[in-house]
């Protein structure tokens, strides 16, 4: 399983998706091919992600994002 983050630069949105090895096998194990076949972005970038954190405007520290609870 790979957890990837895809950033749609035109809409200024990001997407995080867990993609199984079985699904990636349909795309020759290529994450880029998976994205091209499943998303309709013109201008995007992507990478692997293992964790995340978010800071609201008046917070003093980052809040960890728990991907297992989302």
N, CA, C and O atoms as a GROMACS GRO file, in nm:
protein
  280
    1UNK      N    1   0.084  -0.117   0.000
    1UNK     CA    2   0.000   0.000   0.000
    1UNK      C    3   0.089   0.124   0.000
    1UNK      O    4   0.188   0.132   0.072
    2UNK      N    5   0.051   0.218  -0.082
    2UNK     CA    6   0.118   0.348  -0.087
    2UNK      C    7   0.016   0.455  -0.050
    2UNK      O    8  -0.097   0.452  -0.098
    3UNK      N    9   0.056   0.548   0.032
    3UNK     CA   10  -0.028   0.665   0.060
    3UNK      C   11   0.032   0.779  -0.019
    3UNK      O   12   0.148   0.815   0.001
    4UNK      N   13  -0.048   0.835  -0.109
    4UNK     CA   14   0.003   0.942  -0.194
    4UNK      C   15  -0.078   1.069  -0.172
    4UNK      O   16  -0.196   1.065  -0.137
    5UNK      N   17  -0.011   1.181  -0.193
    5UNK     CA   18  -0.078   1.310  -0.191
    5UNK      C   19  -0.067   1.368  -0.331
    5UNK      O   20   0.040   1.370  -0.391
    6UNK      N   21  -0.180   1.416  -0.382
    6UNK     CA   22  -0.186   1.474  -0.515
    6UNK      C   23  -0.232   1.618  -0.497
    6UNK      O   24  -0.334   1.644  -0.434
    7UNK      N   25  -0.158   1.710  -0.553
    7UNK     CA   26  -0.192   1.852  -0.542
    7UNK      C   27  -0.240   1.901  -0.678
    7UNK      O   28  -0.166   1.899  -0.776
    8UNK      N   29  -0.365   1.945  -0.682
    8UNK     CA   30  -0.423   2.005  -0.802
    8UNK      C   31  -0.389   2.154  -0.794
    8UNK      O   32  -0.449   2.228  -0.717
    9UNK      N   33  -0.292   2.196  -0.876
    9UNK     CA   34  -0.244   2.334  -0.869
    9UNK      C   35  -0.344   2.434  -0.926
    9UNK      O   36  -0.342   2.551  -0.889
   10UNK      N   37  -0.431   2.390  -1.015
   10UNK     CA   38  -0.531   2.482  -1.071
   10UNK      C   39  -0.639   2.516  -0.969
   10UNK      O   40  -0.683   2.631  -0.961
   11UNK      N   41  -0.682   2.418  -0.890
   11UNK     CA   42  -0.789   2.439  -0.793
   11UNK      C   43  -0.736   2.464  -0.651
   11UNK      O   44  -0.814   2.496  -0.561
   12UNK      N   45  -0.606   2.451  -0.632
   12UNK     CA   46  -0.544   2.471  -0.501
   12UNK      C   47  -0.605   2.378  -0.396
   12UNK      O   48  -0.639   2.420  -0.286
   13UNK      N   49  -0.617   2.250  -0.434
   13UNK     CA   50  -0.671   2.145  -0.346
   13UNK      C   51  -0.572   2.030  -0.345
   13UNK      O   52  -0.498   2.008  -0.441
   14UNK      N   53  -0.571   1.959  -0.233
   14UNK     CA   54  -0.490   1.839  -0.230
   14UNK      C   55  -0.578   1.720  -0.195
   14UNK      O   56  -0.681   1.733  -0.130
   15UNK      N   57  -0.533   1.604  -0.240
   15UNK     CA   58  -0.603   1.478  -0.220
   15UNK      C   59  -0.502   1.378  -0.165
   15UNK      O   60  -0.390   1.368  -0.215
   16UNK      N   61  -0.542   1.306  -0.064
   16UNK     CA   62  -0.458   1.201  -0.009
   16UNK      C   63  -0.533   1.070  -0.028
   16UNK      O   64  -0.650   1.057   0.009
   17UNK      N   65  -0.464   0.973  -0.087
   17UNK     CA   66  -0.530   0.846  -0.116
   17UNK      C   67  -0.437   0.731  -0.082
   17UNK      O   68  -0.318   0.735  -0.110
   18UNK      N   69  -0.493   0.628  -0.020
   18UNK     CA   70  -0.423   0.502   0.002
   18UNK      C   71  -0.451   0.414  -0.118
   18UNK      O   72  -0.567   0.385  -0.150
   19UNK      N   73  -0.346   0.369  -0.186
   19UNK     CA   74  -0.360   0.288  -0.306
   19UNK      C   75  -0.292   0.154  -0.280
   19UNK      O   76  -0.172   0.149  -0.250
   20UNK      N   77  -0.368   0.048  -0.293
   20UNK     CA   78  -0.312  -0.085  -0.266
   20UNK      C   79  -0.217  -0.128  -0.377
   20UNK      O   80  -0.223  -0.078  -0.490
   21UNK      N   81  -0.130  -0.222  -0.343
   21UNK     CA   82  -0.039  -0.278  -0.441
   21UNK      C   83  -0.116  -0.347  -0.553
   21UNK      O   84  -0.072  -0.346  -0.668
   22UNK      N   85  -0.230  -0.407  -0.520
   22UNK     CA   86  -0.312  -0.474  -0.620
   22UNK      C   87  -0.366  -0.375  -0.722
   22UNK      O   88  -0.367  -0.402  -0.842
   23UNK      N   89  -0.410  -0.260  -0.675
   23UNK     CA   90  -0.460  -0.157  -0.766
   23UNK      C   91  -0.346  -0.104  -0.850
   23UNK      O   92  -0.361  -0.088  -0.972
   24UNK      N   93  -0.232  -0.076  -0.788
   24UNK     CA   94  -0.118  -0.024  -0.863
   24UNK      C   95  -0.069  -0.123  -0.968
   24UNK      O   96  -0.017  -0.082  -1.072
   25UNK      N   97  -0.085  -0.251  -0.942
   25UNK     CA   98  -0.042  -0.353  -1.039
   25UNK      C   99  -0.117  -0.337  -1.171
   25UNK      O  100  -0.063  -0.370  -1.277
   26UNK      N  101  -0.239  -0.287  -1.166
   26UNK     CA  102  -0.317  -0.263  -1.288
   26UNK      C  103  -0.255  -0.153  -1.373
   26UNK      O  104  -0.285  -0.141  -1.492
   27UNK      N  105  -0.169  -0.074  -1.312
   27UNK     CA  106  -0.103   0.038  -1.379
   27UNK      C  107   0.048   0.014  -1.385
   27UNK      O  108   0.126   0.109  -1.383
   28UNK      N  109   0.086  -0.112  -1.392
   28UNK     CA  110   0.227  -0.152  -1.397
   28UNK      C  111   0.307  -0.100  -1.278
   28UNK      O  112   0.427  -0.075  -1.289
   29UNK      N  113   0.239  -0.084  -1.164
   29UNK     CA  114   0.306  -0.036  -1.044
   29UNK      C  115   0.341   0.111  -1.047
   29UNK      O  116   0.417   0.158  -0.962
   30UNK      N  117   0.287   0.184  -1.142
   30UNK     CA  118   0.321   0.325  -1.160
   30UNK      C  119   0.215   0.416  -1.102
   30UNK      O  120   0.101   0.420  -1.150
   31UNK      N  121   0.250   0.490  -1.000
   31UNK     CA  122   0.158   0.583  -0.937
   31UNK      C  123   0.114   0.691  -1.035
   31UNK      O  124  -0.003   0.731  -1.036
   32UNK      N  125   0.207   0.738  -1.117
   32UNK     CA  126   0.175   0.842  -1.216
   32UNK      C  127   0.065   0.795  -1.312
   32UNK      O  128  -0.026   0.871  -1.344
   33UNK      N  129   0.074   0.671  -1.357
   33UNK     CA  130  -0.029   0.616  -1.445
   33UNK      C  131  -0.163   0.603  -1.372
   33UNK      O  132  -0.269   0.629  -1.430
   34UNK      N  133  -0.158   0.563  -1.248
   34UNK     CA  134  -0.279   0.554  -1.166
   34UNK      C  135  -0.348   0.691  -1.160
   34UNK      O  136  -0.469   0.701  -1.179
   35UNK      N  137  -0.270   0.795  -1.132
   35UNK     CA  138  -0.326   0.930  -1.121
   35UNK      C  139  -0.384   0.976  -1.254
   35UNK      O  140  -0.496   1.027  -1.258
   36UNK      N  141  -0.310   0.958  -1.361
   36UNK     CA  142  -0.358   1.001  -1.493
   36UNK      C  143  -0.488   0.932  -1.531
   36UNK      O  144  -0.572   0.992  -1.598
   37UNK      N  145  -0.506   0.807  -1.490
   37UNK     CA  146  -0.626   0.732  -1.525
   37UNK      C  147  -0.743   0.753  -1.430
   37UNK      O  148  -0.856   0.717  -1.463
   38UNK      N  149  -0.719   0.811  -1.313
   38UNK     CA  150  -0.824   0.825  -1.213
   38UNK      C  151  -0.857   0.969  -1.175
   38UNK      O  152  -0.956   0.994  -1.105
   39UNK      N  153  -0.777   1.063  -1.219
   39UNK     CA  154  -0.801   1.204  -1.190
   39UNK      C  155  -0.794   1.282  -1.319
   39UNK      O  156  -0.726   1.241  -1.414
   40UNK      N  157  -0.863   1.394  -1.324
   40UNK     CA  158  -0.868   1.477  -1.444
   40UNK      C  159  -0.803   1.613  -1.415
   40UNK      O  160  -0.866   1.717  -1.426
   41UNK      N  161  -0.676   1.608  -1.377
   41UNK     CA  162  -0.603   1.731  -1.345
   41UNK      C  163  -0.517   1.773  -1.464
   41UNK      O  164  -0.458   1.689  -1.532
   42UNK      N  165  -0.511   1.902  -1.487
   42UNK     CA  166  -0.423   1.954  -1.591
   42UNK      C  167  -0.284   1.984  -1.535
   42UNK      O  168  -0.183   1.958  -1.600
   43UNK      N  169  -0.281   2.038  -1.417
   43UNK     CA  170  -0.156   2.084  -1.358
   43UNK      C  171  -0.149   2.031  -1.215
   43UNK      O  172  -0.214   2.084  -1.125
   44UNK      N  173  -0.070   1.927  -1.193
   44UNK     CA  174  -0.066   1.864  -1.062
   44UNK      C  175   0.075   1.814  -1.031
   44UNK      O  176   0.161   1.803  -1.119
   45UNK      N  177   0.096   1.785  -0.906
   45UNK     CA  178   0.216   1.716  -0.861
   45UNK      C  179   0.173   1.615  -0.756
   45UNK      O  180   0.063   1.623  -0.701
   46UNK      N  181   0.262   1.520  -0.727
   46UNK     CA  182   0.227   1.419  -0.630
   46UNK      C  183   0.354   1.371  -0.561
   46UNK      O  184   0.465   1.392  -0.610
   47UNK      N  185   0.334   1.305  -0.448
   47UNK     CA  186   0.444   1.243  -0.375
   47UNK      C  187   0.385   1.146  -0.275
   47UNK      O  188   0.264   1.143  -0.253
   48UNK      N  189   0.472   1.068  -0.215
   48UNK     CA  190   0.430   0.980  -0.106
   48UNK      C  191   0.415   1.063   0.020
   48UNK      O  192   0.483   1.164   0.037
   49UNK      N  193   0.326   1.020   0.107
   49UNK     CA  194   0.307   1.088   0.234
   49UNK      C  195   0.297   0.983   0.344
   49UNK      O  196   0.231   0.881   0.328
   50UNK      N  197   0.362   1.010   0.455
   50UNK     CA  198   0.357   0.916   0.568
   50UNK      C  199   0.286   0.974   0.688
   50UNK      O  200   0.251   0.902   0.781
   51UNK      N  201   0.264   1.104   0.688
   51UNK     CA  202   0.196   1.168   0.799
   51UNK      C  203   0.163   1.310   0.762
   51UNK      O  204   0.199   1.358   0.654
   52UNK      N  205   0.094   1.377   0.851
   52UNK     CA  206   0.058   1.515   0.823
   52UNK      C  207   0.027   1.590   0.951
   52UNK      O  208   0.000   1.530   1.056
   53UNK      N  209   0.032   1.719   0.942
   53UNK     CA  210   0.000   1.805   1.055
   53UNK      C  211  -0.066   1.931   1.001
   53UNK      O  212  -0.044   1.972   0.888
   54UNK      N  213  -0.149   1.991   1.086
   54UNK     CA  214  -0.225   2.109   1.047
   54UNK      C  215  -0.219   2.211   1.160
   54UNK      O  216  -0.229   2.174   1.277
   55UNK      N  217  -0.201   2.339   1.125
   55UNK     CA  218  -0.202   2.443   1.227
   55UNK      C  219  -0.309   2.546   1.191
   55UNK      O  220  -0.304   2.609   1.085
   56UNK      N  221  -0.405   2.562   1.282
   56UNK     CA  222  -0.506   2.666   1.263
   56UNK      C  223  -0.445   2.802   1.296
   56UNK      O  224  -0.337   2.811   1.354
   57UNK      N  225  -0.514   2.906   1.258
   57UNK     CA  226  -0.462   3.041   1.265
   57UNK      C  227  -0.408   3.080   1.403
   57UNK      O  228  -0.299   3.136   1.412
   58UNK      N  229  -0.482   3.053   1.509
   58UNK     CA  230  -0.440   3.099   1.640
   58UNK      C  231  -0.379   2.990   1.728
   58UNK      O  232  -0.356   3.012   1.847
   59UNK      N  233  -0.353   2.874   1.670
   59UNK     CA  234  -0.288   2.767   1.745
   59UNK      C  235  -0.140   2.798   1.764
   59UNK      O  236  -0.081   2.876   1.689
   60UNK      N  237  -0.082   2.736   1.864
   60UNK     CA  238   0.060   2.756   1.890
   60UNK      C  239   0.144   2.637   1.846
   60UNK      O  240   0.267   2.644   1.846
   61UNK      N  241   0.078   2.528   1.810
   61UNK     CA  242   0.151   2.410   1.765
   61UNK      C  243   0.069   2.335   1.661
   61UNK      O  244  -0.052   2.354   1.648
   62UNK      N  245   0.137   2.249   1.588
   62UNK     CA  246   0.071   2.169   1.486
   62UNK      C  247  -0.011   2.058   1.550
   62UNK      O  248   0.026   2.004   1.654
   63UNK      N  249  -0.121   2.025   1.487
   63UNK     CA  250  -0.206   1.913   1.526
   63UNK      C  251  -0.182   1.801   1.427
   63UNK      O  252  -0.198   1.820   1.306
   64UNK      N  253  -0.144   1.685   1.475
   64UNK     CA  254  -0.120   1.570   1.388
   64UNK      C  255  -0.250   1.527   1.323
   64UNK      O  256  -0.355   1.526   1.388
   65UNK      N  257  -0.245   1.491   1.196
   65UNK     CA  258  -0.361   1.436   1.126
   65UNK      C  259  -0.356   1.285   1.141
   65UNK      O  260  -0.257   1.222   1.104
   66UNK      N  261  -0.461   1.229   1.194
   66UNK     CA  262  -0.468   1.084   1.212
   66UNK      C  263  -0.542   1.026   1.091
   66UNK      O  264  -0.665   1.027   1.087
   67UNK      N  265  -0.466   0.974   0.994
   67UNK     CA  266  -0.525   0.922   0.872
   67UNK      C  267  -0.610   0.798   0.899
   67UNK      O  268  -0.700   0.768   0.820
   68UNK      N  269  -0.585   0.728   1.006
   68UNK     CA  270  -0.663   0.608   1.037
   68UNK      C  271  -0.804   0.643   1.084
   68UNK      O  272  -0.894   0.561   1.072
   69UNK      N  273  -0.824   0.764   1.136
   69UNK     CA  274  -0.956   0.805   1.186
   69UNK      C  275  -1.038   0.880   1.082
   69UNK      O  276  -1.157   0.903   1.103
   70UNK      N  277  -0.979   0.918   0.974
   70UNK     CA  278  -1.050   0.996   0.872
   70UNK      C  279  -1.141   0.904   0.794
   70UNK      O  280  -1.211   0.949   0.703
   0.00000   0.00000   0.00000
